[in-house]
Amino acid sequence: MNVSRHCCILLLLLLPFWLAGCSSESVRPEPLPLRAGVPELPLETVWSRRFIVDEDGIEGLGSHGVPVVTPVADRILVVIDSDLLLLNDAGETVWQTALKLENKLSAQVADGIAADKSMVVVATLDGEVMALAVDDGALLWRQPMPGEVLSPPVLQADKIFVHTSNGQLIALDRQTGKRLWVYSEILPTLTLRGTSPPLAIGDKVLAGFANGRLLALDGATGSLLWVSDVGTADGRTVLARMADIDAALLVIDGVVYSSAYQRRLVAASLLSGRILWSRDISTHLDIASDDRYLFLVGDQGQISAVDRLNGEIIWRQDQLKYRRLSRPQVFAGRLLLADASGYLHALSLRDGSLLGRYRFSSEQEGAPVLKQHEDALLLREYNGRLSRLILTEK
């Protein structure tokens, strides 16, 4: 990453704090008050752990930052500080290993972890990819990258795809880590802090970039197959021209769904990239879906359901605005979202009405992460607590 672009990203990260310091009032709007009369959601905590780093190392779950959690089969991978842990479905540690760079310094990870039944791949903020055995955490190989990695890699039978923050999509040999090909995009000066993870579908690999372009590449050669513009970088100011694709791509029945920050939601043909429909809805969080609708959280916390076939907005729920929501999760016939005030909300998939609410914690500094794991939910709080929850009434 060049210095000027790095500085601009830093400026974007610091901008909200600078604005807050220049104003007598908080820049962030107050969350809307919770509606009375919503029943309690029937959830039960199966187990809960909190990771805290002290002078002696790790005790349970926690660090200077927050855990990165990735479900894999019947187990759970957790990166905290520079340690990688494999947990069983009871929340117990199977193995733990320190992530060290080639220069022996501790590795730092944002969200760059992926795994299958035989391999764990960790991509770091330091620009290094490491492959480890899933059985015991033994290092298999490492490969330097030309930039930091902020999103999970993608594992295939013979390749691994990595998206770096400087606009490169890189294919690595799964067995050796050798670089097979590199595709590069020119990015704008100012971007969001994040990247969309690549998505491998058949012989194609898809990727969305910070310039608003959605691409399909040949997975074997890296040659460009098609391009679609999800967000066009127009506007009077640098901030207004931001059009990052940070949310994970979604492919259903031969259609690619993608959203760009401050721009629109797009459905494109997987075969040709031709845009089938578009809707002016912006999100930087991953999109959820069921057999009929797409569900997304807008930049202010408004929740929308969109018809997958034509982009029509079916319903919109505004009662959870400004609550710093997690990405939506379809689970047990409900749409679930957790917020930074310590509540988990259940919405109707068909009309967006509030079906239930569950208090899991007090207010925290950042949004939680909610992921499905088998027939349960993993809830990672900003304070480092990780819990496995089940619905006691389906």
C-alpha positions as CSV (number, residue, x, y, z in Angstrom):
1,M,0.0,0.0,0.0
2,N,1.4,3.4,-0.9
3,V,1.9,6.0,1.8
4,S,-0.7,8.5,0.6
5,R,-3.5,5.9,0.5
6,H,-2.5,4.5,3.8
7,C,-2.7,8.0,5.3
8,C,-6.1,8.6,3.8
9,I,-7.4,5.3,5.3
10,L,-6.1,6.4,8.7
11,L,-7.8,9.8,8.2
12,L,-11.1,8.0,7.6
13,L,-10.7,5.9,10.7
14,L,-10.0,9.0,12.9
15,L,-12.6,11.2,11.3
16,P,-15.5,10.2,13.6
17,F,-13.4,10.9,16.7
18,W,-12.2,14.3,15.3
19,L,-15.7,15.3,14.6
20,A,-16.8,14.2,18.1
21,G,-14.0,16.4,19.6
22,C,-15.2,19.4,17.6
23,S,-18.8,19.2,18.8
24,S,-20.4,19.6,22.1
25,E,-22.8,16.8,21.3
26,S,-22.2,13.2,20.2
27,V,-22.0,12.7,16.4
28,R,-23.5,9.3,16.7
29,P,-27.4,9.4,17.0
30,E,-28.9,7.9,20.0
31,P,-30.5,4.4,19.5
32,L,-34.2,4.5,19.1
33,P,-35.9,3.3,22.3
34,L,-37.0,-0.3,22.4
35,R,-40.7,-0.9,21.8
36,A,-42.6,-2.2,24.8
37,G,-44.6,-5.4,24.7
38,V,-42.1,-7.5,22.7
39,P,-42.0,-11.0,24.2
40,E,-38.7,-12.6,25.4
41,L,-37.0,-14.8,22.9
42,P,-36.7,-18.4,24.2
43,L,-32.9,-18.7,24.1
44,E,-30.6,-20.7,26.4
45,T,-26.9,-20.4,26.9
46,V,-25.2,-23.8,26.4
47,W,-21.8,-22.5,27.3
48,S,-19.9,-19.2,27.5
49,R,-16.3,-18.2,27.7
50,R,-14.4,-15.0,27.9
51,F,-10.9,-14.7,26.8
52,I,-8.7,-12.3,28.8
53,V,-5.0,-11.7,28.2
54,D,-2.8,-11.1,31.2
55,E,0.9,-11.4,31.9
56,D,0.7,-15.1,32.0
57,G,-1.0,-15.5,28.6
58,I,-4.5,-16.4,27.7
59,E,-7.2,-17.2,30.3
60,G,-10.4,-18.2,28.5
61,L,-11.3,-15.8,25.6
62,G,-10.0,-12.2,25.1
63,S,-7.1,-9.8,24.2
64,H,-6.2,-6.2,23.4
65,G,-8.7,-6.6,20.6
66,V,-11.8,-8.8,20.2
67,P,-11.9,-12.5,19.1
68,V,-12.2,-13.5,15.5
69,V,-14.5,-16.5,15.4
70,T,-15.0,-19.0,12.6
71,P,-17.1,-22.1,12.8
72,V,-15.7,-25.1,11.0
73,A,-17.6,-28.4,10.9
74,D,-18.4,-29.3,14.5
75,R,-15.6,-27.1,15.9
76,I,-14.8,-23.4,16.3
77,L,-11.7,-21.5,15.4
78,V,-10.8,-18.4,17.5
79,V,-8.0,-16.0,17.0
80,I,-7.3,-13.7,19.9
81,D,-4.3,-11.4,20.0
82,S,-1.7,-13.6,18.3
83,D,-3.0,-17.0,19.4
84,L,-5.1,-19.4,17.4
85,L,-7.4,-21.8,19.3
86,L,-9.5,-24.7,18.2
87,L,-12.6,-25.3,20.4
88,N,-14.9,-28.3,20.4
89,D,-18.7,-27.8,20.4
90,A,-18.6,-27.8,24.2
91,G,-16.4,-24.7,24.1
92,E,-13.3,-26.6,25.4
93,T,-9.8,-25.9,23.9
94,V,-8.6,-28.8,21.7
95,W,-5.3,-27.1,20.8
96,Q,-3.7,-23.7,20.9
97,T,-0.8,-22.2,19.0
98,A,0.9,-18.9,18.8
99,L,0.8,-17.2,15.4
100,K,4.3,-16.0,14.6
101,L,5.4,-14.2,11.5
102,E,8.6,-15.2,9.6
103,N,10.5,-12.5,11.5
104,K,9.3,-14.1,14.8
105,L,7.0,-11.2,15.7
106,S,3.5,-11.8,16.8
107,A,0.9,-11.9,13.9
108,Q,-2.2,-9.6,14.0
109,V,-5.4,-10.8,12.4
110,A,-8.5,-8.7,11.5
111,D,-11.0,-11.3,10.0
112,G,-8.6,-13.3,7.8
113,I,-9.3,-16.9,8.9
114,A,-10.8,-19.8,7.0
115,A,-10.7,-23.5,7.3
116,D,-12.1,-26.8,6.1
117,K,-11.7,-30.4,7.5
118,S,-8.0,-30.6,6.9
119,M,-6.5,-27.1,6.8
120,V,-6.7,-23.7,8.6
121,V,-5.5,-20.6,6.7
122,V,-4.8,-17.4,8.5
123,A,-4.1,-14.2,6.7
124,T,-2.7,-11.3,8.7
125,L,-2.6,-7.5,8.9
126,D,1.2,-7.9,8.5
127,G,0.8,-9.2,4.9
128,E,1.4,-12.9,5.5
129,V,-0.6,-16.0,4.9
130,M,-0.1,-19.1,7.0
131,A,-1.5,-22.6,6.5
132,L,-1.8,-24.9,9.5
133,A,-3.0,-28.5,10.1
134,V,-6.5,-28.5,11.5
135,D,-5.7,-31.6,13.7
136,D,-3.0,-30.0,15.8
137,G,-2.3,-26.5,14.5
138,A,1.2,-27.4,13.1
139,L,2.5,-24.9,10.5
140,L,2.4,-26.3,7.0
141,W,3.7,-23.3,5.0
142,R,3.7,-19.5,5.0
143,Q,3.6,-17.0,2.1
144,P,4.2,-13.2,2.2
145,M,1.5,-11.0,0.7
146,P,1.9,-7.5,-1.0
147,G,-0.6,-5.9,1.5
148,E,-2.6,-6.5,4.6
149,V,-5.5,-9.0,4.5
150,L,-8.8,-7.9,6.1
151,S,-11.2,-10.7,5.0
152,P,-11.2,-14.5,5.1
153,P,-9.4,-16.4,2.3
154,V,-11.2,-19.0,0.3
155,L,-10.1,-22.6,0.2
156,Q,-10.6,-24.9,-2.8
157,A,-9.3,-28.5,-3.4
158,D,-6.1,-27.2,-5.1
159,K,-6.0,-23.4,-4.5
160,I,-6.5,-20.7,-2.0
161,F,-7.7,-17.2,-3.0
162,V,-6.7,-14.1,-1.0
163,H,-7.9,-10.5,-1.3
164,T,-5.5,-7.9,-0.1
165,S,-6.4,-4.3,0.9
166,N,-4.3,-2.8,-1.9
167,G,-6.7,-4.2,-4.5
168,Q,-5.0,-7.5,-5.4
169,L,-6.7,-10.9,-5.7
170,I,-4.0,-13.7,-5.4
171,A,-4.2,-17.4,-6.1
172,L,-2.0,-19.7,-4.0
173,D,-1.2,-23.4,-4.4
174,R,-2.9,-25.1,-1.6
175,Q,-0.1,-27.7,-0.9
176,T,2.9,-25.3,-1.1
177,G,1.6,-21.7,-0.8
178,K,3.3,-20.9,-4.0
179,R,1.8,-17.9,-5.8
180,L,0.0,-19.0,-9.0
181,W,-1.4,-15.7,-10.3
182,V,-2.2,-12.1,-9.3
183,Y,-5.0,-9.8,-10.5
184,S,-4.8,-6.1,-9.6
185,E,-7.4,-3.3,-9.5
186,I,-6.6,0.4,-9.1
187,L,-8.3,1.7,-6.0
188,P,-9.4,5.2,-5.0
189,T,-7.4,7.2,-2.5
190,L,-9.9,6.9,0.3
191,T,-11.6,3.6,1.2
192,L,-13.4,1.9,4.0
193,R,-11.4,-0.2,6.4
194,G,-12.3,-3.7,5.0
195,T,-12.4,-5.9,1.9
196,S,-15.0,-8.2,0.5
197,P,-13.9,-11.9,0.8
198,P,-13.5,-13.6,-2.6
199,L,-16.0,-16.3,-3.6
200,A,-15.2,-19.4,-5.6
201,I,-18.0,-20.8,-7.7
202,G,-17.1,-23.7,-10.0
203,D,-14.3,-22.6,-12.2
204,K,-14.8,-18.9,-11.4
205,V,-13.6,-16.8,-8.5
206,L,-15.6,-13.6,-7.8
207,A,-14.4,-10.5,-6.0
208,G,-15.8,-7.1,-5.1
209,F,-13.3,-4.2,-4.8
210,A,-13.1,-0.8,-3.1
211,N,-13.7,1.0,-6.5
212,G,-17.2,-0.5,-6.7
213,R,-16.3,-3.0,-9.4
214,L,-17.5,-6.6,-9.2
215,L,-15.3,-9.1,-11.1
216,A,-15.4,-12.7,-12.2
217,L,-12.0,-14.3,-13.0
218,D,-11.0,-17.7,-14.3
219,G,-9.9,-19.6,-11.2
220,A,-7.1,-21.4,-13.1
221,T,-5.5,-18.5,-14.9
222,G,-6.7,-15.3,-13.2
223,S,-7.9,-14.0,-16.6
224,L,-10.8,-11.5,-16.4
225,L,-14.2,-13.0,-17.5
226,W,-16.5,-10.1,-16.8
227,V,-16.9,-6.8,-14.9
228,S,-20.0,-5.2,-13.4
229,D,-20.1,-1.7,-11.8
230,V,-22.0,-2.0,-8.5
231,G,-21.0,1.4,-7.3
232,T,-19.7,4.3,-9.4
233,A,-17.3,6.7,-7.7
234,D,-19.1,10.0,-8.3
235,G,-19.7,12.9,-6.0
236,R,-18.2,16.3,-5.1
237,T,-16.1,15.2,-2.2
238,V,-13.7,12.2,-1.6
239,L,-16.1,10.9,1.1
240,A,-19.1,11.1,-1.3
241,R,-17.2,9.2,-4.0
242,M,-16.6,6.2,-1.7
243,A,-18.2,3.1,-3.2
244,D,-16.5,0.1,-1.5
245,I,-17.8,-3.4,-1.9
246,D,-17.1,-4.7,1.6
247,A,-20.0,-7.1,2.2
248,A,-19.6,-10.7,1.3
249,L,-21.0,-11.7,-2.1
250,L,-23.9,-14.0,-2.3
251,V,-24.7,-16.4,-5.2
252,I,-28.1,-18.1,-5.5
253,D,-29.4,-20.0,-8.5
254,G,-26.9,-18.5,-10.9
255,V,-27.4,-14.9,-9.7
256,V,-24.7,-12.8,-7.9
257,Y,-25.9,-10.4,-5.3
258,S,-23.6,-7.5,-4.2
259,S,-23.9,-4.2,-2.5
260,A,-21.6,-1.1,-2.5
261,Y,-21.3,1.4,0.3
262,Q,-23.4,4.6,-0.3
263,R,-24.6,3.1,-3.6
264,R,-26.9,0.2,-4.5
265,L,-27.7,-3.4,-4.2
266,V,-27.2,-5.3,-7.5
267,A,-28.2,-8.7,-8.9
268,A,-26.0,-9.8,-11.8
269,S,-25.8,-12.9,-14.0
270,L,-23.1,-15.3,-12.8
271,L,-22.6,-16.4,-16.4
272,S,-22.1,-12.9,-18.0
273,G,-22.1,-10.3,-15.3
274,R,-25.1,-8.6,-16.9
275,I,-27.0,-6.6,-14.3
276,L,-30.5,-8.0,-13.9
277,W,-31.8,-5.4,-11.5
278,S,-30.5,-2.8,-9.0
279,R,-31.9,-1.0,-6.0
280,D,-30.6,2.1,-4.2
281,I,-29.9,0.5,-0.9
282,S,-26.5,0.7,0.8
283,T,-24.9,-1.6,3.2
284,H,-21.4,-2.7,4.3
285,L,-22.5,-5.7,6.3
286,D,-23.0,-9.2,4.8
287,I,-26.5,-10.0,3.4
288,A,-28.6,-12.8,4.6
289,S,-31.2,-14.7,2.5
290,D,-34.0,-17.3,2.6
291,D,-35.8,-19.0,-0.3
292,R,-37.5,-15.7,-1.3
293,Y,-35.9,-12.6,0.1
294,L,-32.6,-10.9,0.7
295,F,-32.2,-9.3,4.2
296,L,-29.8,-6.4,4.7
297,V,-29.0,-3.8,7.3
298,G,-28.6,-0.2,6.0
299,D,-26.0,2.2,7.1
300,Q,-28.2,3.7,9.8
301,G,-29.5,0.4,11.1
302,Q,-32.7,0.2,9.0
303,I,-33.5,-3.4,8.0
304,S,-34.9,-4.3,4.6
305,A,-36.3,-7.4,2.9
306,V,-35.8,-7.4,-0.9
307,D,-37.3,-9.8,-3.4
308,R,-34.5,-11.8,-4.9
309,L,-36.2,-12.0,-8.3
310,N,-36.9,-8.3,-9.0
311,G,-35.4,-6.2,-6.3
312,E,-38.7,-5.0,-5.0
313,I,-38.6,-3.9,-1.3
314,I,-41.0,-6.1,0.5
315,W,-40.8,-4.6,4.0
316,R,-38.6,-2.2,6.0
317,Q,-38.1,-2.1,9.8
318,D,-36.9,1.2,11.3
319,Q,-37.4,0.5,15.0
320,L,-33.8,-0.7,15.5
321,K,-32.0,2.3,13.9
322,Y,-28.7,3.5,15.3
323,R,-28.3,0.4,17.5
324,R,-25.0,-0.8,15.9
325,L,-26.4,-4.1,14.6
326,S,-24.6,-7.3,13.7
327,R,-25.0,-8.7,10.2
328,P,-28.4,-10.4,9.9
329,Q,-28.8,-14.2,10.4
330,V,-31.6,-16.3,9.2
331,F,-32.2,-19.0,11.9
332,A,-35.1,-21.3,12.8
333,G,-37.6,-19.3,10.7
334,R,-36.6,-16.0,12.1
335,L,-34.3,-13.1,11.2
336,L,-31.9,-12.5,14.1
337,L,-29.7,-9.5,14.8
338,A,-27.7,-8.5,17.8
339,D,-26.9,-5.0,18.9
340,A,-24.2,-3.1,20.9
341,S,-26.7,-2.4,23.7
342,G,-26.7,-6.1,24.5
343,Y,-30.0,-7.2,22.9
344,L,-30.7,-10.0,20.4
345,H,-33.7,-9.3,18.2
346,A,-35.9,-11.7,16.3
347,L,-37.9,-10.4,13.3
348,S,-40.5,-12.0,11.1
349,L,-39.1,-13.0,7.7
350,R,-42.4,-12.2,6.0
351,D,-43.2,-8.7,7.3
352,G,-40.3,-7.6,9.5
353,S,-42.4,-7.4,12.7
354,L,-40.6,-7.8,16.0
355,L,-41.2,-11.3,17.3
356,G,-38.9,-11.5,20.3
357,R,-36.0,-10.0,22.2
358,Y,-33.2,-11.5,24.4
359,R,-30.9,-9.5,26.7
360,F,-27.4,-11.1,26.7
361,S,-25.3,-8.3,28.1
362,S,-25.0,-4.6,29.0
363,E,-24.0,-1.9,26.5
364,Q,-20.6,-2.3,24.9
365,E,-18.3,-0.2,22.7
366,G,-18.9,-2.1,19.4
367,A,-21.3,-4.4,17.6
368,P,-21.4,-8.1,18.3
369,V,-21.0,-10.9,15.8
370,L,-23.7,-13.5,15.3
371,K,-23.0,-16.7,13.4
372,Q,-24.9,-20.0,13.0
373,H,-23.0,-23.1,14.1
374,E,-24.8,-26.4,13.4
375,D,-28.2,-26.1,15.1
376,A,-27.0,-23.3,17.5
377,L,-25.9,-19.7,17.4
378,L,-22.4,-18.3,18.2
379,L,-22.5,-14.9,19.8
380,R,-19.3,-13.0,20.1
381,E,-19.5,-9.9,22.2
382,Y,-17.2,-6.9,21.9
383,N,-15.9,-7.5,25.4
384,G,-14.4,-10.9,24.3
385,R,-17.1,-13.2,25.5
386,L,-18.1,-16.0,23.2
387,S,-21.4,-17.9,23.8
388,R,-23.2,-20.8,22.2
389,L,-27.0,-20.3,22.3
390,I,-29.9,-22.6,21.4
391,L,-33.6,-21.9,20.9
392,T,-35.6,-23.8,23.4
393,E,-38.8,-23.3,21.4
394,K,-38.7,-23.7,17.6
